[in-house]
Amino acid sequence: MSLKLTEGLSAGVNDPGKGLANALAGGSFGGMGIIVTFMVVIGFMMASLIAAKSVGAMGTDMAMKGAGTIAMGSAGFVGRRTLGAASAGLASAARSRPALTNNFAGRALISGLDKGAHSSFDLRNSKSFSTVAGAAGANFGAGSKKSWHGMEEEEIKKKEKFAKSLKLSAADEANIEESKKQVKDTELEMVTEQNNFKETQQKAQAAIKSEEESVANVLKPQAAQLKAAKQAAEAAKEKAEITGEAGDKQAAVRLTTSYNASLQQYEAEKEAAEEKVQALKDVAEQEKKVYEERRKMQQAYVDAHKENEKWMAKNPQRRFAASLEQSSITPFMVTGHANHEAAKNIIKDINASEIAKLTKQLEKAASGGGGGGGDHGHAAPAAPKPKPAASGGGGGDHGHDH
């Protein structure tokens, strides 16, 4: 009977307008018609094997296990790639819809779709089927534990593991080495200019100190003489006020006039000396500002190159992620969607690592760490901008489910 039924179904496949398959498919023998027909044929084959088992036909145990693996394994294979894939896609889309996520019915729907995405669609894993088969004395073997979600997760992990195993290309290594050389040259230049600046500042401070001492040596005796002249003028004035004599008055005027002239000369010389000292200090301060500005530019140049080296060190992963993003999503195949998810995870991992490093640097800076100093001279060349990851090559291996 099973063979005759198969012949009738086969007639519908060979001639879509005739046969039992056409009737089961409702007159349209498309993809779903094929699935329905396949399930009917499998069902009758299983029934035939159970019947054979019940009459003690030899070899039926082995035949049942083989048939279970082929028939139900194939049904699970198809189910995972149709119903399982559709459930996963719908569940993912539904999670971005507030109208579904914010009410009980919507969440129940998503939960049901999740079960479909996690289902193996292998009847041998069903307790009800196992009970019926056991009661009939049939053994169809162990069911597959695979699911669409599980296959995707496995494929994503494979891609992520593969990304971590990638090595730098010869061009990447050459670029990084060139960047390190430029950093080293700049750092050596910074050390040299720092030493030169310290020497220049020491000389400037020595010149300032010498000038201050020279001014003090000149002005100190003048200040003492000026003090004595002031005291003499005040004494002559007091005497003239007491005696009232013309000679005393003339002496007081003469000494006062001499004192005022000496005072003006002293103040002029003092101001000129202080201006000379201040000019030396201004030169030293200006050199310091130029040095510090230069130092900042050089340090920024070094930091930019080091960050660029870190960026280039992840170029293999970025290129691999870009190639995964370009892969097409093929229905019933787990690889395409898994590639896109793996690409997002790879880039997310790279960014998370870079953000963690940046956070650590900011914390160090906030606690008072970090470099200082600088040097004067020509401006440091601008650091090159990080190069975007080049798109290219294939997206790794393709997983298959059997």
ABEGO torsion letter per residue (X at the ends): XAAAAAAAAAAAAABAABEAAAAAAGGBBBAAAAAAAAAAAAAAAAAAAAAAAAAGBBGAAAAAAAAAAAAAAAAAAAAAABAAAAAAAAAAAAAABAAAAABAAAAAAAAAAAAAAABAGBAAABAAAAAAAAAAGBBAEBBBABBAAAAAAAAAAAAAAAAAABBBBAAAAAAAAAAAAAAAAAAAAAAAAAAAAAAAAAAAAAAAAAAAAAAAAAAAAAAAAAAAAAAAAAAAAAAAAAAGBAAAAAAAAAAAAAAAAAAAAAAAAAAAAAAAAAAAAAAAAAAAAAAAAAAAAAAAAAAAAAAAAAAAAAAAAAAAAAAAAABBBBBGBAAAAAAAAAAAAAAAAAAAAAAAAAAAAAAAAAAGBEBBEEBBEBBBBBBBBBBBBBBEEBAEBBBBBX
